[in-house]
Amino acid sequence: MRTLLTIIGAALLAMGLLWAGQGAGLIRWPAESFMIDQRPWIHYGAATALVGVVILIVARR
């Protein structure tokens, strides 16, 4: 169970950081992404990354 939570938490953290980076215009990959320079994706990404961090903390206890 601990390994599964770690994988899920890491995936959510990475996905959230990607979304936030695209929303801020820092990550322009893929070039045709609808999320690039769209401010709401910064918040969605930050929330997703935060959930990932919480899951990682729970998995490590």
mmCIF file of the N, C-alpha and C atoms, coordinates in Angstrom:
data_MODEL
# 
_entry.id   MODEL 
# 
loop_
_atom_site.group_PDB 
_atom_site.id 
_atom_site.type_symbol 
_atom_site.label_atom_id 
_atom_site.label_alt_id 
_atom_site.label_comp_id 
_atom_site.label_asym_id 
_atom_site.label_entity_id 
_atom_site.label_seq_id 
_atom_site.pdbx_PDB_ins_code 
_atom_site.Cartn_x 
_atom_site.Cartn_y 
_atom_site.Cartn_z 
_atom_site.occupancy 
_atom_site.B_iso_or_equiv 
_atom_site.pdbx_formal_charge 
_atom_site.auth_seq_id 
_atom_site.auth_comp_id 
_atom_site.auth_asym_id 
_atom_site.auth_atom_id 
_atom_site.pdbx_PDB_model_num 
ATOM 1   N N  . MET A 1 1  ? 0.824  -1.193 0.000   1.00 0.00 ? 1  MET A N  1 
ATOM 2   C CA . MET A 1 1  ? 0.000  0.000  0.000   1.00 0.00 ? 1  MET A CA 1 
ATOM 3   C C  . MET A 1 1  ? 0.867  1.256  0.000   1.00 0.00 ? 1  MET A C  1 
ATOM 4   N N  . ARG A 1 2  ? 1.953  1.211  0.760   1.00 0.00 ? 2  ARG A N  1 
ATOM 5   C CA . ARG A 1 2  ? 2.848  2.353  0.836   1.00 0.00 ? 2  ARG A CA 1 
ATOM 6   C C  . ARG A 1 2  ? 3.455  2.679  -0.529  1.00 0.00 ? 2  ARG A C  1 
ATOM 7   N N  . THR A 1 3  ? 3.845  1.656  -1.274  1.00 0.00 ? 3  THR A N  1 
ATOM 8   C CA . THR A 1 3  ? 4.434  1.861  -2.601  1.00 0.00 ? 3  THR A CA 1 
ATOM 9   C C  . THR A 1 3  ? 3.413  2.460  -3.558  1.00 0.00 ? 3  THR A C  1 
ATOM 10  N N  . LEU A 1 4  ? 2.194  1.976  -3.509  1.00 0.00 ? 4  LEU A N  1 
ATOM 11  C CA . LEU A 1 4  ? 1.138  2.497  -4.377  1.00 0.00 ? 4  LEU A CA 1 
ATOM 12  C C  . LEU A 1 4  ? 0.858  3.963  -4.068  1.00 0.00 ? 4  LEU A C  1 
ATOM 13  N N  . LEU A 1 5  ? 0.763  4.316  -2.798  1.00 0.00 ? 5  LEU A N  1 
ATOM 14  C CA . LEU A 1 5  ? 0.540  5.713  -2.423  1.00 0.00 ? 5  LEU A CA 1 
ATOM 15  C C  . LEU A 1 5  ? 1.705  6.607  -2.842  1.00 0.00 ? 5  LEU A C  1 
ATOM 16  N N  . THR A 1 6  ? 2.914  6.100  -2.748  1.00 0.00 ? 6  THR A N  1 
ATOM 17  C CA . THR A 1 6  ? 4.081  6.870  -3.174  1.00 0.00 ? 6  THR A CA 1 
ATOM 18  C C  . THR A 1 6  ? 4.044  7.133  -4.676  1.00 0.00 ? 6  THR A C  1 
ATOM 19  N N  . ILE A 1 7  ? 3.685  6.132  -5.454  1.00 0.00 ? 7  ILE A N  1 
ATOM 20  C CA . ILE A 1 7  ? 3.599  6.293  -6.911  1.00 0.00 ? 7  ILE A CA 1 
ATOM 21  C C  . ILE A 1 7  ? 2.500  7.289  -7.271  1.00 0.00 ? 7  ILE A C  1 
ATOM 22  N N  . ILE A 1 8  ? 1.341  7.147  -6.651  1.00 0.00 ? 8  ILE A N  1 
ATOM 23  C CA . ILE A 1 8  ? 0.223  8.063  -6.930  1.00 0.00 ? 8  ILE A CA 1 
ATOM 24  C C  . ILE A 1 8  ? 0.585  9.487  -6.517  1.00 0.00 ? 8  ILE A C  1 
ATOM 25  N N  . GLY A 1 9  ? 1.175  9.653  -5.344  1.00 0.00 ? 9  GLY A N  1 
ATOM 26  C CA . GLY A 1 9  ? 1.564  10.975 -4.868  1.00 0.00 ? 9  GLY A CA 1 
ATOM 27  C C  . GLY A 1 9  ? 2.591  11.634 -5.771  1.00 0.00 ? 9  GLY A C  1 
ATOM 28  N N  . ALA A 1 10 ? 3.589  10.868 -6.200  1.00 0.00 ? 10 ALA A N  1 
ATOM 29  C CA . ALA A 1 10 ? 4.620  11.415 -7.083  1.00 0.00 ? 10 ALA A CA 1 
ATOM 30  C C  . ALA A 1 10 ? 4.034  11.797 -8.442  1.00 0.00 ? 10 ALA A C  1 
ATOM 31  N N  . ALA A 1 11 ? 3.119  10.972 -8.945  1.00 0.00 ? 11 ALA A N  1 
ATOM 32  C CA . ALA A 1 11 ? 2.484  11.275 -10.232 1.00 0.00 ? 11 ALA A CA 1 
ATOM 33  C C  . ALA A 1 11 ? 1.635  12.546 -10.131 1.00 0.00 ? 11 ALA A C  1 
ATOM 34  N N  . LEU A 1 12 ? 0.886  12.683 -9.056  1.00 0.00 ? 12 LEU A N  1 
ATOM 35  C CA . LEU A 1 12 ? 0.076  13.888 -8.874  1.00 0.00 ? 12 LEU A CA 1 
ATOM 36  C C  . LEU A 1 12 ? 0.947  15.132 -8.710  1.00 0.00 ? 12 LEU A C  1 
ATOM 37  N N  . LEU A 1 13 ? 2.035  14.995 -7.988  1.00 0.00 ? 13 LEU A N  1 
ATOM 38  C CA . LEU A 1 13 ? 2.955  16.122 -7.814  1.00 0.00 ? 13 LEU A CA 1 
ATOM 39  C C  . LEU A 1 13 ? 3.541  16.546 -9.161  1.00 0.00 ? 13 LEU A C  1 
ATOM 40  N N  . ALA A 1 14 ? 4.013  15.595 -9.941  1.00 0.00 ? 14 ALA A N  1 
ATOM 41  C CA . ALA A 1 14 ? 4.590  15.910 -11.250 1.00 0.00 ? 14 ALA A CA 1 
ATOM 42  C C  . ALA A 1 14 ? 3.552  16.516 -12.187 1.00 0.00 ? 14 ALA A C  1 
ATOM 43  N N  . MET A 1 15 ? 2.361  15.942 -12.201 1.00 0.00 ? 15 MET A N  1 
ATOM 44  C CA . MET A 1 15 ? 1.298  16.449 -13.054 1.00 0.00 ? 15 MET A CA 1 
ATOM 45  C C  . MET A 1 15 ? 0.901  17.865 -12.647 1.00 0.00 ? 15 MET A C  1 
ATOM 46  N N  . GLY A 1 16 ? 0.790  18.115 -11.361 1.00 0.00 ? 16 GLY A N  1 
ATOM 47  C CA . GLY A 1 16 ? 0.438  19.439 -10.873 1.00 0.00 ? 16 GLY A CA 1 
ATOM 48  C C  . GLY A 1 16 ? 1.480  20.483 -11.227 1.00 0.00 ? 16 GLY A C  1 
ATOM 49  N N  . LEU A 1 17 ? 2.757  20.118 -11.102 1.00 0.00 ? 17 LEU A N  1 
ATOM 50  C CA . LEU A 1 17 ? 3.814  21.054 -11.464 1.00 0.00 ? 17 LEU A CA 1 
ATOM 51  C C  . LEU A 1 17 ? 3.809  21.339 -12.962 1.00 0.00 ? 17 LEU A C  1 
ATOM 52  N N  . LEU A 1 18 ? 3.528  20.325 -13.766 1.00 0.00 ? 18 LEU A N  1 
ATOM 53  C CA . LEU A 1 18 ? 3.426  20.525 -15.217 1.00 0.00 ? 18 LEU A CA 1 
ATOM 54  C C  . LEU A 1 18 ? 2.278  21.472 -15.543 1.00 0.00 ? 18 LEU A C  1 
ATOM 55  N N  . TRP A 1 19 ? 1.118  21.239 -14.946 1.00 0.00 ? 19 TRP A N  1 
ATOM 56  C CA . TRP A 1 19 ? -0.042 22.104 -15.205 1.00 0.00 ? 19 TRP A CA 1 
ATOM 57  C C  . TRP A 1 19 ? 0.233  23.535 -14.777 1.00 0.00 ? 19 TRP A C  1 
ATOM 58  N N  . ALA A 1 20 ? 0.829  23.715 -13.607 1.00 0.00 ? 20 ALA A N  1 
ATOM 59  C CA . ALA A 1 20 ? 1.128  25.066 -13.129 1.00 0.00 ? 20 ALA A CA 1 
ATOM 60  C C  . ALA A 1 20 ? 2.154  25.747 -14.035 1.00 0.00 ? 20 ALA A C  1 
ATOM 61  N N  . GLY A 1 21 ? 3.146  25.012 -14.462 1.00 0.00 ? 21 GLY A N  1 
ATOM 62  C CA . GLY A 1 21 ? 4.147  25.569 -15.369 1.00 0.00 ? 21 GLY A CA 1 
ATOM 63  C C  . GLY A 1 21 ? 3.569  25.955 -16.716 1.00 0.00 ? 21 GLY A C  1 
ATOM 64  N N  . GLN A 1 22 ? 2.669  25.141 -17.227 1.00 0.00 ? 22 GLN A N  1 
ATOM 65  C CA . GLN A 1 22 ? 2.010  25.488 -18.487 1.00 0.00 ? 22 GLN A CA 1 
ATOM 66  C C  . GLN A 1 22 ? 1.096  26.689 -18.304 1.00 0.00 ? 22 GLN A C  1 
ATOM 67  N N  . GLY A 1 23 ? 0.373  26.734 -17.227 1.00 0.00 ? 23 GLY A N  1 
ATOM 68  C CA . GLY A 1 23 ? -0.520 27.859 -16.978 1.00 0.00 ? 23 GLY A CA 1 
ATOM 69  C C  . GLY A 1 23 ? 0.228  29.170 -16.842 1.00 0.00 ? 23 GLY A C  1 
ATOM 70  N N  . ALA A 1 24 ? 1.424  29.111 -16.271 1.00 0.00 ? 24 ALA A N  1 
ATOM 71  C CA . ALA A 1 24 ? 2.243  30.310 -16.119 1.00 0.00 ? 24 ALA A CA 1 
ATOM 72  C C  . ALA A 1 24 ? 3.007  30.654 -17.388 1.00 0.00 ? 24 ALA A C  1 
ATOM 73  N N  . GLY A 1 25 ? 2.999  29.758 -18.357 1.00 0.00 ? 25 GLY A N  1 
ATOM 74  C CA . GLY A 1 25 ? 3.729  29.994 -19.598 1.00 0.00 ? 25 GLY A CA 1 
ATOM 75  C C  . GLY A 1 25 ? 5.201  29.647 -19.499 1.00 0.00 ? 25 GLY A C  1 
ATOM 76  N N  . LEU A 1 26 ? 5.612  28.980 -18.435 1.00 0.00 ? 26 LEU A N  1 
ATOM 77  C CA . LEU A 1 26 ? 7.010  28.593 -18.260 1.00 0.00 ? 26 LEU A CA 1 
ATOM 78  C C  . LEU A 1 26 ? 7.354  27.320 -19.025 1.00 0.00 ? 26 LEU A C  1 
ATOM 79  N N  . ILE A 1 27 ? 6.381  26.437 -19.149 1.00 0.00 ? 27 ILE A N  1 
ATOM 80  C CA . ILE A 1 27 ? 6.568  25.181 -19.874 1.00 0.00 ? 27 ILE A CA 1 
ATOM 81  C C  . ILE A 1 27 ? 5.677  25.238 -21.110 1.00 0.00 ? 27 ILE A C  1 
ATOM 82  N N  . ARG A 1 28 ? 6.263  25.212 -22.262 1.00 0.00 ? 28 ARG A N  1 
ATOM 83  C CA . ARG A 1 28 ? 5.505  25.296 -23.515 1.00 0.00 ? 28 ARG A CA 1 
ATOM 84  C C  . ARG A 1 28 ? 5.531  23.957 -24.244 1.00 0.00 ? 28 ARG A C  1 
ATOM 85  N N  . TRP A 1 29 ? 5.295  22.888 -23.491 1.00 0.00 ? 29 TRP A N  1 
ATOM 86  C CA . TRP A 1 29 ? 5.258  21.555 -24.066 1.00 0.00 ? 29 TRP A CA 1 
ATOM 87  C C  . TRP A 1 29 ? 3.985  20.872 -23.622 1.00 0.00 ? 29 TRP A C  1 
ATOM 88  N N  . PRO A 1 30 ? 3.268  20.267 -24.501 1.00 0.00 ? 30 PRO A N  1 
ATOM 89  C CA . PRO A 1 30 ? 3.369  20.308 -25.962 1.00 0.00 ? 30 PRO A CA 1 
ATOM 90  C C  . PRO A 1 30 ? 2.940  21.674 -26.484 1.00 0.00 ? 30 PRO A C  1 
ATOM 91  N N  . ALA A 1 31 ? 3.468  22.040 -27.618 1.00 0.00 ? 31 ALA A N  1 
ATOM 92  C CA . ALA A 1 31 ? 3.274  23.398 -28.144 1.00 0.00 ? 31 ALA A CA 1 
ATOM 93  C C  . ALA A 1 31 ? 1.804  23.730 -28.402 1.00 0.00 ? 31 ALA A C  1 
ATOM 94  N N  . GLU A 1 32 ? 0.996  22.741 -28.705 1.00 0.00 ? 32 GLU A N  1 
ATOM 95  C CA . GLU A 1 32 ? -0.419 22.997 -29.014 1.00 0.00 ? 32 GLU A CA 1 
ATOM 96  C C  . GLU A 1 32 ? -1.341 22.843 -27.803 1.00 0.00 ? 32 GLU A C  1 
ATOM 97  N N  . SER A 1 33 ? -0.775 22.793 -26.609 1.00 0.00 ? 33 SER A N  1 
ATOM 98  C CA . SER A 1 33 ? -1.576 22.621 -25.404 1.00 0.00 ? 33 SER A CA 1 
ATOM 99  C C  . SER A 1 33 ? -2.489 23.832 -25.166 1.00 0.00 ? 33 SER A C  1 
ATOM 100 N N  . PHE A 1 34 ? -3.719 23.548 -24.792 1.00 0.00 ? 34 PHE A N  1 
ATOM 101 C CA . PHE A 1 34 ? -4.685 24.610 -24.501 1.00 0.00 ? 34 PHE A CA 1 
ATOM 102 C C  . PHE A 1 34 ? -4.435 25.256 -23.142 1.00 0.00 ? 34 PHE A C  1 
ATOM 103 N N  . MET A 1 35 ? -3.541 24.704 -22.337 1.00 0.00 ? 35 MET A N  1 
ATOM 104 C CA . MET A 1 35 ? -3.287 25.217 -20.991 1.00 0.00 ? 35 MET A CA 1 
ATOM 105 C C  . MET A 1 35 ? -2.222 26.313 -20.955 1.00 0.00 ? 35 MET A C  1 
ATOM 106 N N  . ILE A 1 36 ? -1.481 26.494 -22.021 1.00 0.00 ? 36 ILE A N  1 
ATOM 107 C CA . ILE A 1 36 ? -0.369 27.442 -22.021 1.00 0.00 ? 36 ILE A CA 1 
ATOM 108 C C  . ILE A 1 36 ? -0.892 28.866 -21.870 1.00 0.00 ? 36 ILE A C  1 
ATOM 109 N N  . ASP A 1 37 ? -0.322 29.579 -20.906 1.00 0.00 ? 37 ASP A N  1 
ATOM 110 C CA . ASP A 1 37 ? -0.674 30.972 -20.597 1.00 0.00 ? 37 ASP A CA 1 
ATOM 111 C C  . ASP A 1 37 ? -2.130 31.145 -20.178 1.00 0.00 ? 37 ASP A C  1 
ATOM 112 N N  . GLN A 1 38 ? -2.705 30.141 -19.565 1.00 0.00 ? 38 GLN A N  1 
ATOM 113 C CA . GLN A 1 38 ? -4.072 30.217 -19.048 1.00 0.00 ? 38 GLN A CA 1 
ATOM 114 C C  . GLN A 1 38 ? -3.995 30.183 -17.519 1.00 0.00 ? 38 GLN A C  1 
ATOM 115 N N  . ARG A 1 39 ? -4.228 31.326 -16.893 1.00 0.00 ? 39 ARG A N  1 
ATOM 116 C CA . ARG A 1 39 ? -4.042 31.492 -15.447 1.00 0.00 ? 39 ARG A CA 1 
ATOM 117 C C  . ARG A 1 39 ? -4.777 30.468 -14.571 1.00 0.00 ? 39 ARG A C  1 
ATOM 118 N N  . PRO A 1 40 ? -5.985 30.028 -14.906 1.00 0.00 ? 40 PRO A N  1 
ATOM 119 C CA . PRO A 1 40 ? -6.642 29.054 -14.010 1.00 0.00 ? 40 PRO A CA 1 
ATOM 120 C C  . PRO A 1 40 ? -5.834 27.769 -13.823 1.00 0.00 ? 40 PRO A C  1 
ATOM 121 N N  . TRP A 1 41 ? -5.025 27.397 -14.810 1.00 0.00 ? 41 TRP A N  1 
ATOM 122 C CA . TRP A 1 41 ? -4.256 26.164 -14.700 1.00 0.00 ? 41 TRP A CA 1 
ATOM 123 C C  . TRP A 1 41 ? -3.132 26.269 -13.689 1.00 0.00 ? 41 TRP A C  1 
ATOM 124 N N  . ILE A 1 42 ? -2.728 27.487 -13.346 1.00 0.00 ? 42 ILE A N  1 
ATOM 125 C CA . ILE A 1 42 ? -1.751 27.647 -12.270 1.00 0.00 ? 42 ILE A CA 1 
ATOM 126 C C  . ILE A 1 42 ? -2.375 27.170 -10.955 1.00 0.00 ? 42 ILE A C  1 
ATOM 127 N N  . HIS A 1 43 ? -3.613 27.559 -10.719 1.00 0.00 ? 43 HIS A N  1 
ATOM 128 C CA . HIS A 1 43 ? -4.302 27.173 -9.486  1.00 0.00 ? 43 HIS A CA 1 
ATOM 129 C C  . HIS A 1 43 ? -4.654 25.687 -9.473  1.00 0.00 ? 43 HIS A C  1 
ATOM 130 N N  . TYR A 1 44 ? -5.138 25.167 -10.600 1.00 0.00 ? 44 TYR A N  1 
ATOM 131 C CA . TYR A 1 44 ? -5.449 23.737 -10.665 1.00 0.00 ? 44 TYR A CA 1 
ATOM 132 C C  . TYR A 1 44 ? -4.184 22.908 -10.439 1.00 0.00 ? 44 TYR A C  1 
ATOM 133 N N  . GLY A 1 45 ? -3.093 23.345 -11.047 1.00 0.00 ? 45 GLY A N  1 
ATOM 134 C CA . GLY A 1 45 ? -1.831 22.628 -10.889 1.00 0.00 ? 45 GLY A CA 1 
ATOM 135 C C  . GLY A 1 45 ? -1.305 22.685 -9.469  1.00 0.00 ? 45 GLY A C  1 
ATOM 136 N N  . ALA A 1 46 ? -1.399 23.849 -8.850  1.00 0.00 ? 46 ALA A N  1 
ATOM 137 C CA . ALA A 1 46 ? -0.933 23.982 -7.471  1.00 0.00 ? 46 ALA A CA 1 
ATOM 138 C C  . ALA A 1 46 ? -1.757 23.099 -6.533  1.00 0.00 ? 46 ALA A C  1 
ATOM 139 N N  . ALA A 1 47 ? -3.055 23.060 -6.734  1.00 0.00 ? 47 ALA A N  1 
ATOM 140 C CA . ALA A 1 47 ? -3.916 22.215 -5.902  1.00 0.00 ? 47 ALA A CA 1 
ATOM 141 C C  . ALA A 1 47 ? -3.593 20.736 -6.109  1.00 0.00 ? 47 ALA A C  1 
ATOM 142 N N  . THR A 1 48 ? -3.384 20.341 -7.353  1.00 0.00 ? 48 THR A N  1 
ATOM 143 C CA . THR A 1 48 ? -3.051 18.948 -7.650  1.00 0.00 ? 48 THR A CA 1 
ATOM 144 C C  . THR A 1 48 ? -1.706 18.574 -7.041  1.00 0.00 ? 48 THR A C  1 
ATOM 145 N N  . ALA A 1 49 ? -0.722 19.459 -7.173  1.00 0.00 ? 49 ALA A N  1 
ATOM 146 C CA . ALA A 1 49 ? 0.600  19.201 -6.587  1.00 0.00 ? 49 ALA A CA 1 
ATOM 147 C C  . ALA A 1 49 ? 0.502  19.104 -5.061  1.00 0.00 ? 49 ALA A C  1 
ATOM 148 N N  . LEU A 1 50 ? -0.317 19.939 -4.454  1.00 0.00 ? 50 LEU A N  1 
ATOM 149 C CA . LEU A 1 50 ? -0.488 19.902 -3.005  1.00 0.00 ? 50 LEU A CA 1 
ATOM 150 C C  . LEU A 1 50 ? -1.095 18.569 -2.556  1.00 0.00 ? 50 LEU A C  1 
ATOM 151 N N  . VAL A 1 51 ? -2.084 18.086 -3.292  1.00 0.00 ? 51 VAL A N  1 
ATOM 152 C CA . VAL A 1 51 ? -2.665 16.771 -2.978  1.00 0.00 ? 51 VAL A CA 1 
ATOM 153 C C  . VAL A 1 51 ? -1.590 15.694 -3.090  1.00 0.00 ? 51 VAL A C  1 
ATOM 154 N N  . GLY A 1 52 ? -0.751 15.792 -4.119  1.00 0.00 ? 52 GLY A N  1 
ATOM 155 C CA . GLY A 1 52 ? 0.340  14.832 -4.273  1.00 0.00 ? 52 GLY A CA 1 
ATOM 156 C C  . GLY A 1 52 ? 1.300  14.855 -3.105  1.00 0.00 ? 52 GLY A C  1 
ATOM 157 N N  . VAL A 1 53 ? 1.640  16.035 -2.622  1.00 0.00 ? 53 VAL A N  1 
ATOM 158 C CA . VAL A 1 53 ? 2.541  16.162 -1.470  1.00 0.00 ? 53 VAL A CA 1 
ATOM 159 C C  . VAL A 1 53 ? 1.905  15.562 -0.226  1.00 0.00 ? 53 VAL A C  1 
ATOM 160 N N  . VAL A 1 54 ? 0.633  15.816 -0.026  1.00 0.00 ? 54 VAL A N  1 
ATOM 161 C CA . VAL A 1 54 ? -0.059 15.252 1.144   1.00 0.00 ? 54 VAL A CA 1 
ATOM 162 C C  . VAL A 1 54 ? -0.051 13.728 1.075   1.00 0.00 ? 54 VAL A C  1 
ATOM 163 N N  . ILE A 1 55 ? -0.321 13.176 -0.093  1.00 0.00 ? 55 ILE A N  1 
ATOM 164 C CA . ILE A 1 55 ? -0.313 11.715 -0.243  1.00 0.00 ? 55 ILE A CA 1 
ATOM 165 C C  . ILE A 1 55 ? 1.089  11.170 0.010   1.00 0.00 ? 55 ILE A C  1 
ATOM 166 N N  . LEU A 1 56 ? 2.114  11.870 -0.469  1.00 0.00 ? 56 LEU A N  1 
ATOM 167 C CA . LEU A 1 56 ? 3.484  11.423 -0.209  1.00 0.00 ? 56 LEU A CA 1 
ATOM 168 C C  . LEU A 1 56 ? 3.823  11.445 1.285   1.00 0.00 ? 56 LEU A C  1 
ATOM 169 N N  . ILE A 1 57 ? 3.357  12.475 1.974   1.00 0.00 ? 57 ILE A N  1 
ATOM 170 C CA . ILE A 1 57 ? 3.605  12.555 3.418   1.00 0.00 ? 57 ILE A CA 1 
ATOM 171 C C  . ILE A 1 57 ? 2.895  11.427 4.143   1.00 0.00 ? 57 ILE A C  1 
ATOM 172 N N  . VAL A 1 58 ? 1.653  11.144 3.764   1.00 0.00 ? 58 VAL A N  1 
ATOM 173 C CA . VAL A 1 58 ? 0.911  10.045 4.393   1.00 0.00 ? 58 VAL A CA 1 
ATOM 174 C C  . VAL A 1 58 ? 1.590  8.719  4.092   1.00 0.00 ? 58 VAL A C  1 
ATOM 175 N N  . ALA A 1 59 ? 2.093  8.551  2.871   1.00 0.00 ? 59 ALA A N  1 
ATOM 176 C CA . ALA A 1 59 ? 2.734  7.276  2.500   1.00 0.00 ? 59 ALA A CA 1 
ATOM 177 C C  . ALA A 1 59 ? 4.037  7.054  3.273   1.00 0.00 ? 59 ALA A C  1 
ATOM 178 N N  . ARG A 1 60 ? 4.702  8.104  3.652   1.00 0.00 ? 60 ARG A N  1 
ATOM 179 C CA . ARG A 1 60 ? 5.991  7.978  4.354   1.00 0.00 ? 60 ARG A CA 1 
ATOM 180 C C  . ARG A 1 60 ? 5.842  7.758  5.851   1.00 0.00 ? 60 ARG A C  1 
ATOM 181 N N  . ARG A 1 61 ? 4.666  7.911  6.396   1.00 0.00 ? 61 ARG A N  1 
ATOM 182 C CA . ARG A 1 61 ? 4.456  7.728  7.842   1.00 0.00 ? 61 ARG A CA 1 
ATOM 183 C C  . ARG A 1 61 ? 4.304  6.286  8.199   1.00 0.00 ? 61 ARG A C  1 
# 
